[in-house]
């Protein structure tokens, strides 16, 4: 069999003569590289045998000289000043803002809520609210949009946030909560049969007592898909619609993406509305949470009349160890924002929960 043996190659129009390698490559996929002297040789670094299978995966080396594509994909675009690369634990990197020193990172070992309550429930509570509430007749079963606006405002500490001489409609008794941040000891969060004494509600005809509100921010740290989070609850219910109870969640809308700073609106979805008298009504909330987003789970309970001037309040979540996982966590930034943040556009009759997202971005970092 004939063969051609050459030591150099040169273009037909002249130019530098290139000396070819005198031996085969030592491993597969070694590229031929040149030198300023025109000597070609096999690179000591071998290329990967196949494509990466995903965009933005860099080449990484090994002591054997064989390169491969990293299992970690780099972000497709640059971040903002002072951000760092953060992994989701599943092979994807993203730019993230350094957490404020006052806010811990999300962790399944820390589950909390913000809670507020009021001793004045509605117009029927004689001697308390002088009219129908901060916006309109208030229904604690969250049956209409005005009730949901009022409930959120009262949770945030003020049913009439732009008022001057108006009632705050919350924290009006020595035994009520005012935008308090409360954490779970282990699997449960809240209280059961909390005893209250309202002297001005002394008879069964005036048993429209107080209300309690809480909110847990739930974040899905996955990079894709949506997860339905099951959160079992107990709550006290009394006095029909006015003293009913409810569970709902808030999902913001964005100008683009799902970053806190891009929130421009949103809506409440009522999961459960209950009005029959009950000291400890059980309900399991099913909350859909898309990847990379935070949803606000909200619950209301009413203070159940027991006997003259005596009321009890049950308001708790349980088996939280099943709801919160390595991907589903309590959003600590949002929790602290609900505890400390202000909503500049909040008023008594306009929905503005989305501004807790933009406030969170300003106070504790966007994501």
Long-range contacts (C-beta under 8 A, 24 or more apart in sequence): 27-64, 27-65, 27-66, 29-66, 88-221, 88-222, 88-223, 89-221, 89-326, 90-222, 90-223, 92-223, 96-365, 96-367, 97-365, 97-366, 97-367, 98-365, 99-333, 99-364, 99-365, 100-333, 100-363, 100-364, 100-365, 102-336, 103-332, 103-333, 103-336, 103-364, 104-332, 105-332, 106-219, 106-221, 106-329, 106-330, 106-331, 106-332, 106-333, 107-329, 107-332, 108-321, 108-324, 108-325, 108-326, 108-329, 110-183, 110-330, 110-332, 111-183, 111-184, 111-189, 111-216, 111-320, 111-324, 111-330, 112-181, 112-182, 112-183, 112-184, 112-189, 112-216, 112-330, 112-332, 112-335, 113-181, 113-182, 113-189, 113-190, 113-214, 113-215, 113-216, 113-317, 113-335, 114-155, 114-179, 114-180, 114-181, 114-182, 114-214, 114-215, 114-335, 114-338, 114-339, 115-155, 115-177, 115-179, 115-180, 115-182, 115-190, 115-212, 115-213, 115-214, 115-315, 116-154, 116-155, 116-156, 116-157, 116-170, 116-171, 116-176, 116-177, 116-178, 116-179, 116-180, 116-212, 116-213, 116-214, 117-170, 117-171, 117-176, 117-177, 117-210, 117-211, 117-212, 117-213, 117-313, 118-154, 118-159, 118-169, 118-170, 118-171, 118-172, 118-173, 118-176, 118-210, 118-211, 119-172, 119-173, 119-175, 119-176, 119-196, 119-198, 119-209, 119-210, 119-303, 120-167, 120-169, 120-172, 120-210, 121-208, 121-209, 121-210, 121-211, 121-239, 121-242, 121-243, 121-302, 121-303, 122-208, 122-242, 122-243, 124-206, 124-208, 124-242, 125-201, 125-206, 125-208, 125-209, 126-200, 126-201, 126-206, 127-200, 128-172, 128-200, 129-167, 129-169, 130-167, 133-159, 133-169, 134-159, 134-160, 134-166, 134-167, 134-169, 134-348, 135-159, 135-348, 135-349, 137-242, 138-242, 139-241, 139-242, 139-244, 140-211, 140-241, 140-242, 140-243, 140-244, 140-245, 140-246, 140-300, 140-302, 141-241, 141-244, 141-245, 141-246, 141-273, 141-274, 141-275, 141-300, 142-246, 142-248, 142-268, 142-270, 142-273, 142-300, 143-241, 143-244, 143-246, 143-270, 143-273, 145-351, 146-349, 148-248, 148-268, 148-270, 148-351, 149-348, 149-349, 149-350, 149-351, 150-348, 151-213, 151-246, 151-298, 151-300, 152-250, 152-298, 152-351, 152-353, 153-346, 153-348, 154-211, 154-213, 155-179, 155-213, 155-214, 155-215, 155-298, 156-338, 156-343, 156-346, 156-356, 159-348, 160-348, 161-343, 161-346, 161-347, 161-348, 162-346, 162-347, 162-348, 163-348, 173-198, 173-210, 176-210, 177-212, 179-338, 179-339, 180-339, 181-335, 181-336, 181-339, 182-214, 184-317, 184-320, 186-321, 187-318, 187-319, 187-320, 187-321, 188-316, 188-317, 188-318, 188-320, 189-216, 189-316, 189-317, 189-318, 189-320, 190-214, 190-315, 190-316, 190-317, 191-313, 191-314, 191-315, 191-316, 192-234, 192-280, 192-314, 192-315, 192-316, 193-236, 193-279, 193-280, 193-312, 193-313, 193-314, 194-312, 194-313, 194-314, 194-315, 195-310, 195-311, 195-312, 196-303, 196-310, 196-311, 196-312, 196-313, 197-309, 197-310, 197-311, 198-303, 198-309, 198-311, 199-309, 201-305, 201-309, 201-311, 202-308, 202-309, 203-308, 204-305, 207-238, 207-239, 207-243, 207-305, 208-239, 208-242, 208-243, 209-238, 209-239, 209-243, 209-302, 209-303, 209-304, 209-305, 209-311, 210-302, 210-303, 210-311, 210-313, 211-243, 211-300, 211-301, 211-302, 211-303, 212-300, 212-301, 212-302, 212-303, 212-313, 212-315, 213-298, 213-299, 213-300, 214-298, 214-299, 214-315, 215-296, 215-297, 215-298, 215-299, 215-338, 216-296, 216-297, 216-317, 216-330, 216-335, 217-294, 217-295, 217-296, 217-297, 217-330, 217-331, 217-334, 217-335, 217-338, 218-287, 218-289, 218-294, 218-295, 218-296, 218-297, 218-323, 218-328, 218-329, 218-330, 218-331, 219-289, 219-293, 219-294, 219-295, 219-328, 219-329, 219-330, 219-331, 219-334, 220-289, 220-290, 220-291, 220-292, 220-293, 220-327, 220-328, 221-291, 221-292, 221-326, 221-327, 221-328, 221-329, 222-291, 222-292, 222-327, 223-291, 223-292, 224-291, 225-290, 225-291, 226-288, 226-289, 226-290, 226-291, 227-288, 227-289, 227-291, 227-327, 227-328, 228-286, 228-287, 228-288, 228-289, 229-286, 229-287, 229-288, 229-289, 229-323, 229-328, 230-284, 230-285, 230-286, 230-287, 230-322, 230-323, 231-284, 231-285, 231-287, 231-297, 231-317, 231-320, 231-323, 232-282, 232-283, 232-284, 232-285, 232-317, 232-318, 232-319, 233-282, 233-283, 233-284, 233-285, 233-299, 233-316, 233-317, 233-318, 234-280, 234-281, 234-282, 234-314, 234-315, 234-316, 234-318, 235-280, 235-281, 235-283, 235-299, 235-300, 235-301, 235-314, 235-315, 235-316, 236-278, 236-279, 236-280, 236-281, 236-301, 236-302, 236-303, 236-304, 236-312, 236-313, 236-314, 236-315, 237-274, 237-275, 237-276, 237-277, 237-278, 237-281, 237-301, 237-302, 237-304, 238-277, 238-278, 238-302, 238-303, 238-304, 238-305, 239-277, 239-302, 239-305, 240-275, 241-275, 243-302, 243-303, 244-273, 244-274, 244-275, 244-302, 245-273, 245-274, 245-275, 245-281, 245-299, 245-300, 245-301, 245-302, 246-270, 246-272, 246-273, 246-274, 246-299, 246-300, 247-271, 247-272, 247-283, 247-285, 247-297, 247-298, 247-299, 247-300, 248-298, 249-285, 249-287, 249-295, 249-296, 249-297, 249-298, 250-295, 250-296, 250-298, 250-353, 251-293, 251-295, 252-353, 252-354, 252-357, 253-354, 258-290, 258-292, 258-293, 259-361, 259-366, 259-367, 260-294, 260-333, 260-357, 260-358, 260-360, 260-361, 260-366, 260-367, 261-357, 261-358, 261-361, 261-362, 261-366, 263-354, 263-355, 263-357, 263-358, 264-354, 265-351, 265-354, 266-351, 266-353, 266-354, 267-351, 268-298, 268-353, 277-304, 278-304, 279-304, 279-312, 279-314, 280-314, 281-314, 289-328, 294-331, 294-334, 294-357, 296-334, 296-353, 296-356, 333-360, 333-364, 333-365, 333-367, 334-360, 336-360, 336-363, 336-364, 337-363, 337-364
